[in-house]
């Protein structure tokens, strides 16, 4: 159960650059989970410190695996309706730094982003319920930030919690 490099090509005209073709057994990935697949492939490979530079150029997903994806529970129209935003792109960001902030400071970052003009903010994929920032505390501070930003801007705002 590991990835296998099955072909390597030299990049013509480039010194020490190669194209590597890597295959993974489907059993490594949770069925229906795009998040699990990308975290497993991109997170693990790009975190490999022996590589100085790396770029993912192509990803081929077998039809049998892609058929397990349910798709989102609803589309962009539902998000636009919730935020009452039409005729323009929705503007949002992921709160950074993703780890190490207290729930109170995380809520402050959410407020500043929303007050500054963003429509929504979201948790980074690594943010869950760590000892330094429990989910319930983060929820309460983010809710406070949303209500405050909405009151000050007159606009509907949002935050996507993990």
Secondary structure, DSSP 8 states (H G I E B T S, - for coil): ---EEEEEEE-TT-TT-EEEEEE--GGGS-TT-HHHHHIIIIIHHHT-TT-S----------HHHHTT----SS-HHHHHHHHT--SS---EEE-SS-SS--HHHHHHHHHHHHHTT-SEEE--TT-S-BTTB-HHHHHHHHHHHHHHHHHHHSS--EEE--
